[in-house]
Amino acid sequence: MVGDSTYKDYTSEDLLVIISFGEEEIEARNEAFTQFVIRFRKPLLKTCELKCKYFHKDITDAVNIVNNTFLQVLRYQTFNKAKSKYQDIDQA
């Protein structure tokens, strides 16, 4: 995943807004989603690997969970910061 450098400096909240455009702006949506994945894949995978080890699962399970998480972001583009327990948008 290379990602478009146009979206590199966008906030995570802005990326989610672009992703939610749906079919209207498919190229922008795809590039924003790619940047979103690049930004969060490593930390999410690291956390998921630790949790999977705790439950005696392997890295394949962690990768599947992370991939499914990103698919959920793509399918259901609703995000409400007010419902999050975190103030920082990247943690939310």
C-alpha positions in Angstrom: 0.0 0.0 0.0 1.6 3.2 -1.1 -1.3 5.6 -0.6 -1.8 9.0 -2.1 0.3 11.7 -0.4 -2.6 14.1 -0.7 -4.3 12.5 2.3 -1.2 12.0 4.4 -1.7 15.2 6.4 -5.4 14.8 6.8 -6.8 14.1 10.3 -8.4 10.8 11.0 -11.7 12.5 11.3 -11.3 14.1 7.9 -10.4 10.7 6.4 -13.5 9.1 7.9 -15.6 11.9 6.3 -14.1 11.3 2.9 -14.6 7.5 3.3 -18.3 8.2 4.0 -18.8 9.9 0.6 -19.8 6.5 -0.8 -20.1 6.0 -4.5 -20.1 9.7 -5.4 -16.3 10.1 -4.9 -15.0 6.5 -5.3 -11.4 7.4 -6.1 -11.1 9.9 -3.2 -12.8 7.3 -0.9 -10.4 4.6 -1.9 -7.3 6.8 -1.4 -8.6 8.1 2.0 -9.3 4.5 3.1 -5.8 3.4 2.0 -4.3 6.2 4.1 -6.5 5.3 7.0 -5.3 1.7 6.8 -1.7 2.7 6.5 -2.1 4.9 9.6 -3.7 2.4 11.9 -2.7 -1.1 10.7 0.5 -1.4 12.6 -0.7 -0.3 16.0 -4.0 -2.2 15.7 -2.2 -5.3 14.6 0.3 -5.1 17.5 -2.5 -4.7 20.0 -4.5 -7.5 18.4 -1.5 -9.9 18.4 -1.0 -9.3 22.1 -4.7 -10.1 22.8 -4.6 -13.1 20.6 -1.6 -14.5 22.3 -3.4 -14.1 25.6 -6.2 -16.3 24.3 -3.8 -18.8 22.7 -4.5 -17.7 19.1 -1.8 -17.1 16.5 -0.9 -14.1 14.3 -3.2 -15.3 11.5 -6.1 -14.8 13.8 -4.9 -11.3 14.6 -4.5 -10.4 10.9 -8.0 -11.7 10.2 -9.5 -9.6 13.0 -7.7 -6.5 11.9 -8.8 -7.0 8.3 -12.4 -7.5 9.4 -12.1 -4.3 11.5 -11.1 -2.3 8.4 -13.9 -3.9 6.4 -16.3 -2.8 9.0 -15.0 0.8 8.7 -15.5 0.6 5.0 -19.0 -0.8 5.2 -20.4 1.2 8.0 -19.0 4.7 7.8 -20.8 6.2 10.7 -18.6 7.5 13.5 -19.7 9.6 16.4 -17.0 11.1 18.5 -19.4 12.0 21.2 -20.0 8.2 21.8 -16.3 7.5 22.3 -14.7 7.4 25.7 -11.5 8.9 24.3 -11.0 12.6 23.6 -8.3 12.0 21.0 -9.8 11.2 17.6 -7.0 8.7 16.8 -7.6 6.7 19.9 -11.4 6.8 19.4 
